[in-house]
Amino acid sequence: MTDPTRPALGLSVGATMLAAVTLDRSITRKPVITLFRHRPPEVGVPAENAALGEPGLVITDFVDRVGDPVGIVAADGSVHHAETLLADALRALAYAATAGRPLPPAALSYPAHWRSAAVEALRRALHRIPEWSVAEPALIPDTAAASSALRADPGLPTRGVVALCDFGGSGTSITLLDGDRHIAATVRHLDFSGDLVDQALLAHVVAELSAGGTLDVTGTSAIGNLSRLRAECRAAKERLSTTTVTALPADLPGFRGDVRLTRIELDDTLRRPLADVVATLEDTLTRAGVRPAELAAVATIGGGAAIPMITTTLSEHLRVPVITTARPALTGAIGAALRAARGPADDAATALAPAPAVPVAPVVPPAPAAPTGQALAWSQEDDIPDLAPAAELPAVASPRPDLDFEPEPAPPERNDQAWYRRPMPVVAAALLVIAVAGAGTAVALRADNSAAPATPTPSITTTPQAAPAPPAPAAEPTSVTVQNQAVQDTPAPAPRTVVQVPAPVTQTQVVQAPPVTTEAPPPPPVTETQTTTVVSTEVSTPPPVTETATVAPSATPPPPFIPTIPPIPTIPGLPQFLQPHSG
């Protein structure tokens, strides 16, 4: 735990202010260092530090350049690294806070938006300081230091998300905390800062003075006067945090006197840029996935947190408590001092320590009892004979017979695979189907061969294709289906079918049917159009072997064989579809 009586030093680094806090003193300085040839450097400006009575080498604007490999060129042409200048400034500030006494254990809070390279550069520079070469100050982010200080006084909610807003001199930093855990990275908002507020107040004062027409700030002689007026505007801003009206002296070409400034004018100047800060905070909460109901409070630190307008605006828009301290500019330094006051003992509170050695007294045998006349027990007599050795007992058979158990048979292997997925049943079923199909085919072939010994001729269906007119008057060409009868005397050859497909040649022939010697009238002339482009072959019984041979036709194909058409018998009761040819 923190020891309130333990000497500790807390330091904080800001772009526009350096702060140091001890148990009984706090001090702030501007980040301006003055180098001397015959004594250590001093920090601050002459208005803050009385030890700056003699001239020296003054260097400013080195805090934001910590970690930059390019050095800062001073007025005399010398080059200095920013982290070295900051380490020297912190050493001078520490001695100013302790009034020249030896430095106690220290901790340093740095801006949370710094890169890791800048933090390591500052750590190496502090290690080169003789007072901190052995016990370096602990480096912690200012968000962690401020969280420790706010928990100590006035306190933070134990549940929910806390939005920590640091209103610094060069910008505003927004960090979301859930206990000691950072929900998201720190968001830097540069459009609202202490420097910009001072600049806005200066523009407001100059505009008010220029309205009379007597102020001229266009000349080069007014530059120095404007710089002093800007410093007065900053002081007036700080006074308006506790009062409602103040006056600031102005010494400008054409005007010399006091300028009255009220808190209402300051609020009007802050209203628009502060609305942008609120919008940025709400956007940060949305990006982090924090709902409005999960936001428990808003904590404000930094010099700008003392402005009442900031507190009221955040409370009105977010509808949560706004927590701050009496001196928010020192919150980071106070948290660093609390960290230094804890000491290294707290870090090893759970370490195991060796138990102290306890001396063990030597064991002294008791003295023999004095002889008495009383009778002793039998176990105390000296003449008791020794016990006889134990006799070996004969082995006695066990009354329970030995049981020999046969080993249990191994359970049959279980095949969880479905029968239709096993390879052997599938193969057997396939062979059985093939055998049944072959037997059926053989039986069908035998039945056909015994019934019709002749080889069946496939039927051919021909369709006329634009046949020319016949020379003799006859009926129109009609599509006729010719079915060749089976020859009874021809022995049946082997079931072998050869189909010859000639080249796609189309021939059209008109054949006059011969006279019929039956009672039926002779049929009309039959026009047969043979189209060899498509041949449809139908076989009633599929042969076991089918071969297709393609024979190229010769230059002059032989005339096709046209069988004699037998007479068509007349069936009683049915009308004749083909009218006999007359003449």
C-alpha positions in Angstrom: 0.0 0.0 0.0 1.0 3.7 -0.4 2.9 5.0 2.5 1.9 8.6 3.2 5.1 9.2 5.2 7.5 7.8 2.5 9.3 10.6 0.6 8.3 10.4 -3.1 8.5 12.6 -6.2 6.1 12.7 -9.0 6.9 14.3 -12.4 4.7 14.9 -15.4 5.6 16.0 -18.9 3.3 18.1 -21.1 3.8 20.1 -24.3 3.3 23.4 -22.5 4.0 22.6 -18.9 6.3 20.5 -16.7 5.0 19.7 -13.2 6.5 18.2 -10.0 4.8 17.1 -6.8 6.2 16.1 -3.4 4.5 15.4 -0.1 4.5 19.1 0.8 5.1 21.0 -2.4 4.1 21.3 -6.0 5.7 23.3 -8.7 5.1 24.0 -12.4 7.4 25.3 -15.1 7.2 26.1 -18.8 9.3 23.7 -21.0 12.0 26.2 -21.5 15.6 25.3 -20.6 18.5 27.6 -20.1 22.0 26.2 -20.5 25.0 27.7 -18.6 28.7 27.0 -19.0 29.6 27.1 -15.3 26.5 25.5 -13.6 23.7 23.1 -14.2 20.8 24.1 -16.5 17.7 25.8 -15.2 14.1 25.3 -16.3 11.3 27.8 -16.8 11.1 31.5 -17.7 12.4 34.4 -15.5 8.9 35.1 -14.3 8.8 31.6 -12.8 12.4 31.0 -11.8 14.4 33.6 -9.9 17.6 31.8 -10.6 17.5 32.9 -14.2 19.1 36.3 -13.4 22.1 35.8 -15.7 22.1 35.2 -19.4 22.4 31.8 -20.9 21.6 29.7 -23.9 17.7 29.4 -24.1 16.1 26.4 -26.0 12.4 25.8 -26.3 10.0 23.5 -28.2 11.9 20.3 -27.3 9.1 18.2 -25.7 7.3 17.3 -28.9 10.6 16.3 -30.5 11.6 13.6 -28.1 12.8 10.6 -30.0 13.6 12.6 -33.1 17.1 11.6 -34.4 17.6 15.1 -35.8 18.9 17.4 -33.1 17.8 20.9 -32.3 20.1 23.7 -33.4 20.6 26.3 -30.7 21.2 30.0 -31.2 25.0 29.5 -30.9 25.0 26.8 -33.6 25.3 23.9 -31.2 23.1 20.8 -31.7 21.2 19.1 -28.9 18.9 16.1 -28.8 15.4 16.7 -27.4 15.4 13.8 -25.0 18.7 15.1 -23.4 17.3 18.6 -23.0 14.1 17.1 -21.4 16.1 14.9 -19.0 18.1 18.0 -17.9 14.9 20.0 -17.5 13.3 17.3 -15.3 16.4 17.1 -13.1 16.3 20.9 -12.5 12.6 20.7 -11.8 13.1 17.9 -9.3 15.7 19.9 -7.4 13.4 22.9 -7.4 10.6 20.8 -5.9 12.8 19.4 -3.2 14.5 22.7 -2.4 17.9 21.3 -3.3 17.7 18.2 -1.0 18.7 14.8 -2.3 16.1 13.4 -4.7 13.7 10.8 -3.3 12.3 7.8 -5.3 10.6 9.3 -8.4 8.1 8.3 -11.0 7.4 10.1 -14.3 4.2 10.3 -16.4 4.5 10.9 -20.1 1.8 11.6 -22.7 -0.2 8.5 -23.6 -0.1 9.3 -27.3 3.8 9.1 -27.4 5.4 6.4 -29.6 7.4 3.7 -28.0 10.6 5.1 -29.6 10.1 8.4 -27.8 9.6 6.6 -24.5 12.7 4.5 -24.9 14.7 7.6 -25.9 13.6 9.4 -22.7 14.5 6.3 -20.6 18.0 6.3 -22.0 18.4 10.0 -21.4 17.3 9.7 -17.8 19.7 6.8 -17.2 22.6 9.2 -18.1 21.6 11.6 -15.3 24.0 10.8 -12.3 21.2 11.0 -9.8 19.0 8.5 -11.7 21.7 6.2 -13.1 21.1 3.7 -10.4 17.4 4.1 -9.5 15.7 5.3 -12.6 12.3 6.9 -12.3 9.4 4.7 -13.2 7.8 5.7 -16.6 4.1 5.4 -16.8 1.5 6.9 -19.2 -0.4 9.9 -17.9 -3.7 8.1 -18.3 -2.6 5.4 -15.8 -1.2 8.1 -13.5 -4.4 10.1 -13.7 -6.5 7.1 -13.1 -4.6 6.3 -9.8 -5.0 9.9 -8.7 -8.7 10.1 -9.5 -9.4 6.8 -7.7 -7.6 8.2 -4.6 -9.5 11.5 -4.7 -12.4 12.1 -5.4 -13.0 8.5 -6.6 -14.2 6.7 -9.8 -17.1 4.4 -10.5 -16.2 0.7 -9.9 -18.4 -0.4 -12.8 -18.9 0.9 -16.3 -16.7 2.7 -18.7 -15.0 5.9 -17.9 -14.0 8.4 -20.6 -10.8 10.1 -19.6 -10.3 13.5 -21.4 -7.0 15.2 -21.2 -7.4 18.9 -22.2 -3.7 19.8 -22.7 -1.9 22.7 -24.1 -1.3 21.2 -27.6 -4.4 19.0 -28.0 -7.0 16.9 -26.4 -6.6 13.2 -25.7 -9.5 10.8 -25.2 -9.0 7.4 -23.6 -11.7 4.9 -22.6 -11.0 2.9 -19.4 -12.8 -0.1 -17.9 -11.1 -0.3 -14.5 -7.4 -0.5 -15.2 -7.9 -1.8 -18.8 -7.8 0.4 -21.9 -10.7 -0.4 -24.1 -9.2 1.3 -27.2 -6.1 3.3 -28.1 -5.9 7.0 -27.1 -7.5 9.3 -29.7 -5.8 12.6 -30.2 -8.0 15.7 -31.1 -5.8 18.6 -32.2 -8.6 21.2 -32.8 -9.1 22.0 -29.2 -6.1 22.9 -27.0 -4.9 25.5 -24.6 -2.8 27.3 -27.2 -5.8 27.5 -29.6 -8.0 28.9 -26.8 -5.4 31.6 -26.0 -5.2 32.5 -29.7 -9.0 32.8 -29.9 -9.1 35.1 -26.9 -6.3 37.2 -28.4 -8.3 37.5 -31.7 -11.4 38.5 -29.7 -9.6 41.3 -27.8 -7.9 42.7 -30.9 -11.3 42.7 -32.7 -12.8 44.6 -29.8 -10.0 47.2 -29.8 -10.0 47.5 -33.6 -13.7 48.4 -33.6 -12.8 51.9 -32.2 -10.5 52.5 -35.2 -7.5 53.6 -33.2 -5.6 50.3 -33.1 -3.0 49.5 -35.7 -1.5 45.9 -35.5 -0.3 45.7 -39.1 3.2 47.1 -38.4 6.2 45.1 -37.3 6.5 47.1 -34.1 3.3 45.5 -32.8 4.7 41.9 -32.9 6.3 42.1 -29.5 3.2 43.8 -28.0 1.0 41.1 -29.4 3.1 38.4 -27.8 2.8 40.0 -24.4 -0.9 40.4 -24.9 -1.3 36.7 -25.8 0.4 35.8 -22.5 -2.0 38.1 -20.7 -4.9 36.4 -22.4 -3.7 33.1 -21.1 -3.5 34.4 -17.6 -7.0 35.9 -17.9 -8.3 32.5 -19.1 -7.0 30.9 -16.0 -8.5 33.6 -13.8 -11.9 33.2 -15.4 -12.0 29.6 -14.3 -12.7 30.9 -10.8 -14.2 34.4 -11.4 -16.8 35.8 -13.8 -15.0 38.9 -14.9 -11.3 40.0 -15.2 -9.2 42.7 -16.7 -6.0 42.3 -18.7 -3.4 45.1 -19.5 -2.8 45.9 -23.1 0.0 48.0 -24.6 -0.5 48.3 -28.3 0.1 51.0 -30.9 -2.8 53.4 -30.5 -4.1 51.9 -27.3 -2.8 51.5 -23.8 -4.9 50.4 -20.9 -7.0 47.6 -19.4 -9.4 45.4 -21.4 -12.4 43.9 -19.6 -13.1 40.3 -20.3 -16.0 38.2 -19.0 -16.7 34.5 -18.7 -19.6 34.8 -21.1 -17.2 36.0 -23.8 -14.8 33.1 -23.0 -17.7 30.6 -23.3 -18.8 32.1 -26.7 -15.2 31.6 -27.9 -15.2 27.9 -26.8 -18.7 26.9 -27.8 -17.9 25.8 -31.4 -14.6 24.0 -30.9 -15.9 22.3 -27.8 -18.9 20.9 -29.8 -16.3 19.2 -32.0 -14.7 17.6 -28.9 -18.1 16.2 -27.9 -18.7 14.8 -31.4 -15.2 13.2 -31.3 -15.9 11.6 -27.9 -19.2 10.2 -29.1 -17.6 8.8 -32.3 -14.9 7.2 -30.1 -17.5 5.5 -28.0 -19.3 4.2 -31.1 -16.1 2.9 -32.6 -15.3 1.1 -29.4 -18.7 -0.5 -29.2 -19.7 1.3 -26.0 -23.4 2.0 -25.7 -24.5 5.2 -24.0 -25.9 3.2 -21.0 -22.5 1.6 -20.5 -20.7 5.0 -20.0 -20.5 5.6 -16.2 -18.6 8.9 -16.0 -16.3 11.3 -17.8 -13.0 12.3 -16.0 -11.2 15.4 -17.1 -7.6 16.3 -16.5 -5.2 18.9 -17.9 -5.1 22.6 -17.6 -8.2 23.1 -19.7 -10.3 20.9 -17.4 -10.5 23.8 -15.0 -12.7 25.8 -17.4 -16.4 25.5 -16.2 -17.7 25.6 -19.7 -16.1 22.3 -20.5 -17.6 20.5 -17.5 -21.2 21.8 -18.2 -21.0 21.0 -21.9 -19.9 17.4 -21.3 -22.5 16.8 -18.6 -25.3 18.2 -20.8 -24.5 16.2 -23.9 -23.5 12.9 -22.3 -25.9 12.9 -19.3 -23.2 11.4 -16.9 -21.2 12.8 -14.0 -18.0 14.7 -14.9 -15.2 14.0 -12.4 -12.2 16.2 -11.9 -9.8 17.4 -9.2 -9.2 20.9 -7.7 -6.0 21.2 -9.7 -6.5 19.1 -12.8 -3.2 20.3 -14.3 -1.3 18.4 -11.6 -3.3 15.1 -11.8 -0.7 13.3 -13.7 2.1 14.4 -11.4 0.0 13.4 -8.3 -0.6 9.9 -9.8 3.1 9.5 -10.4 3.9 10.5 -6.8 1.5 7.9 -5.6 3.2 5.3 -7.8 6.6 6.3 -6.4 5.3 6.2 -2.8 4.3 2.6 -3.1 7.9 1.6 -3.4 9.3 -1.7 -4.7 8.0 -3.7 -1.7 4.5 -3.7 -3.2 5.8 -5.3 -6.4 7.1 -8.3 -4.6 4.4 -8.6 -2.0 3.6 -12.2 -3.1 7.3 -13.4 -3.3 8.3 -16.3 -1.1 10.8 -15.5 1.7 12.9 -18.2 3.4 11.8 -19.2 6.8 14.1 -18.2 9.7 16.2 -21.0 11.1 15.0 -22.1 14.6 17.6 -23.7 16.8 16.7 -27.2 18.0 17.6 -28.2 21.6 19.6 -31.4 21.9 17.7 -34.4 23.2 19.0 -35.3 26.7 18.2 -38.9 27.9 16.3 -38.9 31.2 18.1 -39.8 34.4 17.5 -43.3 35.9 15.1 -43.4 38.7 16.3 -43.8 42.3 15.9 -47.3 43.8 12.8 -47.7 46.0 11.4 -50.5 48.1 8.2 -50.7 46.1 7.5 -53.8 43.9 8.0 -53.3 40.2 5.7 -54.5 37.5 6.5 -57.6 35.7 7.7 -55.6 32.7 10.2 -53.9 34.8 11.9 -57.0 36.3 15.4 -57.8 35.1 15.2 -61.6 35.6 12.3 -62.2 33.2 13.4 -64.9 30.7 13.4 -64.2 27.0 10.4 -65.2 25.0 10.7 -68.5 23.1 11.0 -68.2 19.3 7.8 -68.5 17.4 7.2 -72.1 16.2 6.6 -72.5 12.5 3.0 -73.6 11.8 2.4 -76.3 9.2 0.8 -75.2 6.0 -2.9 -75.7 6.1 -4.8 -76.2 2.9 -7.4 -73.5 2.2 -10.9 -74.7 2.7 -12.0 -72.9 -0.4 -11.0 -74.6 -3.7 -9.1 -72.6 -6.3 -11.2 -71.4 -9.1 -9.8 -71.1 -12.6 -11.8 -69.0 -14.9 -11.7 -69.4 -18.7 -10.8 -66.3 -20.6 -13.8 -64.6 -22.1 -13.9 -65.0 -25.9 -13.2 -61.9 -27.8 -16.3 -60.2 -29.1 -16.8 -60.4 -32.8 -15.7 -57.5 -34.7 -18.6 -55.2 -35.4 -19.0 -53.8 -38.8 -21.2 -50.8 -38.7 -21.1 -50.4 -42.4 -24.4 -50.9 -44.3 -24.7 -54.1 -46.4 -25.1 -52.2 -49.6 -21.8 -50.4 -49.0 -19.8 -53.5 -48.5 -17.8 -54.6 -51.5 -18.5 -58.4 -51.6 -22.3 -58.3 -51.5 -22.3 -55.6 -54.2 -20.0 -57.7 -56.5 -22.1 -60.9 -55.9 -25.3 -59.1 -56.7 -23.9 -57.7 -59.9 -22.6 -61.1 -61.0 -26.1 -62.6 -60.3 -27.8 -60.0 -62.3 -25.4 -60.5 -65.2 -25.9 -64.3 -65.1 -29.7 -64.0 -65.0 -29.6 -61.6 -68.0 -27.4 -64.0 -70.0 -29.6 -67.0 -69.3 -32.7 -65.0 -70.3 -31.0 -64.0 -73.5 -30.0 -67.5 -74.4 -33.5 -68.9 -73.8 -35.0 -66.2 -76.0 -32.5 -66.9 -78.8 -33.3 -70.7 -78.7 -37.1 -70.0 -78.9 -36.7 -67.7 -81.9 -34.4 -70.1 -83.7 -36.8 -73.0 -83.3 -39.9 -71.0 -84.4 -38.4 -69.2 -87.4 -35.4 -70.9 -89.0 -35.0 -68.2 -91.6 -33.1 -65.0 -90.9 -35.5 -62.2 -90.4 -35.0 -59.3 -92.7 -35.3 -55.9 -91.1 -38.2 -53.7 -92.2 -37.3 -50.6 -94.1 -39.6 -47.6 -94.2 -39.1 -45.3 -97.1 -40.4 -41.9 -97.6 -40.7 -40.3 -101.0 -38.6 -37.2 -101.6 -40.0 -35.0 -104.4 -40.3 -37.8 -107.0 -40.8 -36.7 -110.7 -44.0 -37.2 -112.5 -44.4 -40.8 -114.0 -44.5 -41.1 -117.8 -47.9 -42.8 -117.8 -51.0 -41.5 -116.2 -51.2 -43.1 -112.8 -52.2 -42.2 -109.3 -50.0 -39.9 -107.1 -47.0 -41.5 -105.5 -47.9 -43.0 -102.3 -45.7 -43.9 -99.4 -45.7 -47.7 -99.1 -44.3 -49.9 -96.5 -42.8 -53.1 -97.9 -42.4 -56.0 -95.7 -40.3 -58.9 -97.1 -41.5 -62.3 -96.3 -39.2 -64.8 -94.7 -37.9 -67.5 -97.0 -38.8 -70.9 -95.7 -36.2 -73.0 -97.5 -33.2 -70.9 -96.6 -31.3 -72.3 -93.6 -30.9 -69.9 -90.7 -27.4 -68.6 -90.5 -25.6 -67.7 -87.3 -27.1 -64.8 -85.5 -24.9 -62.2 -87.1 -26.2 -58.9 -88.6 -24.0 -56.7 -90.8 -25.4 -53.3 -91.7 -23.6 -51.4 -94.5 -24.0 -47.7 -94.4 -23.0 -46.2 -97.7 -22.1 -42.6 -98.1 -25.1 -40.2 -98.0 -26.3 -40.6 -101.6 -30.0 -40.0 -102.5 -31.4 -41.9 -105.5 -35.0 -41.9 -106.6 -36.3 -44.7 -108.9 -39.8 -45.4 -110.2 -40.6 -49.1 -110.8 -43.6 -50.4 -112.6 -45.1 -53.3 -110.7 -45.6 -56.6 -112.7 -49.1 -57.9 -113.6 -50.8 -59.9 -110.9 -52.4 -63.2 -111.8 -54.9 -63.4 -109.0 -58.5 -62.4 -108.8 -57.6 -59.1 -107.2 -57.0 -56.3 -109.6 -53.4 -55.4 -110.2 -52.0 -52.8 -107.7 -51.1 -49.4 -108.9 -47.5 -48.6 -109.8 -45.4 -48.3 -106.7 -43.1 -45.5 -106.4 -40.1 -46.3 -104.1 -37.8 -43.7 -102.9 -34.7 -45.0 -101.3 -33.0 -42.6 -99.1 -29.8 -44.0 -97.7 -29.1 -41.0 -95.5 -30.9 -42.4 -92.5 -31.4 -46.2 -92.1 -33.6 -47.5 -89.3 -33.0 -51.1 -88.4 -35.3 -52.9 -86.0 -34.3 -56.4 -84.9 -36.8 -58.3 -82.8 -34.2 -60.4 -81.0 -30.9 -58.7 -80.2 -28.0 -60.8 -81.4 -25.1 -61.4 -79.1 -22.6 -59.8 -81.5 -23.3 -56.7 -83.6 -20.8 -55.4 -86.1 -21.1 -52.3 -88.2 -19.0 -52.0 -91.3 -18.9 -49.0 -93.5 -18.2 -49.7 -97.2 -17.4 -46.8 -99.5 -19.7 -47.0 -102.6 -18.1 -47.3 -106.0 -18.3 -44.7 -108.6 -21.4 -46.2 -110.3 -23.5 -48.0 -107.7 -25.3 -51.2 -108.9 -29.0 -51.1 -109.3 -30.7 -52.2 -106.1 -32.5 -55.5 -105.9 -36.2 -55.1 -105.9 -38.1 -58.2 -104.8 -41.4 -59.2 -106.4 -44.4 -57.9 -104.5 -46.7 -60.8 -103.7 -50.4 -60.3 -104.2 -52.3 -58.8 -101.4 -55.0 -61.1 -100.2 -58.5 -59.9 -99.8 -59.9 -60.1 -96.3 -63.6 -60.4 -96.2 -65.4 -57.7 -94.3 -62.6 -55.1 -94.7 -62.6 -52.4 -97.3 -59.8 -52.1 -99.8 -57.4 -49.4 -98.9 -55.6 -49.6 -102.2 -57.8 -49.2 -105.3 -56.9 -51.5 -108.2 -55.4 -49.8 -111.2 -57.8 -49.6 -114.1 -56.5 -50.2 -117.6 
